[in-house]
């Protein structure tokens, strides 16, 4: 019976692998464009901290972490050790919950509540261990950033307010089926800032929204050409 179960599991694994390969081939032939506000940073940079600067995920002397979303879309996968991987988030939230529970005063919870919390914690730990080494992937979807391809770098900033400045908006396309011909200039470029500083905090641009720019995000765009397919 155990041998039969192992055989079924192997057949299921082969079937899943075959489906994955078929999906990869399909995605490679399908022109794909994904664009919008991903709320994700593409690169580490130094931060000139203001008096009201706040960060929920700081890195000493570096500032924010490059986003797991950007990493996954640009490389096709996300390692389980990356801090934005679900397993790492669960670990962070689990530790935060345990610290919160340890700080509660006496009489704040009954013994039955504590037992239930302990049981849930054990279940969460088991689930976390199972997901610890699971690498996320885009199932063969190959994407490239239009700005990175056309300019060699993302815009310094598409969002700026007193506590933050950085690029959060992107235009993704499938390079196997689409060519990028150009990208939309950002307002601080059209105002004469062709040679832009690396740090978004050094870009001479006011916080948004304001009387001139009514949105809290600047528009990004690209001119894309779908490649001719054979046959």
Secondary structure, 3 states (H helix, E strand, C coil): CHHHHHHHHHHHHHHHHHHHHHHHHHHHHCCCEEEEECCCCCCCCCCCCCCCCCCCCCECCCECCCCHHHHHHHHCEECCCCCCCHHHHHHHHHHHHHHHHHHCCCCCCCHHHHHHHHHHHHHHHHHHHHHCCCCEECCCCCCEEHHHHHHCCCCCCCEEECCEEECCEEEEECCCCEEEEEECCCHHHHCCCCCCCCCHHHCCCCCCCCCCCCCCCCCCCEEEEECCCCC
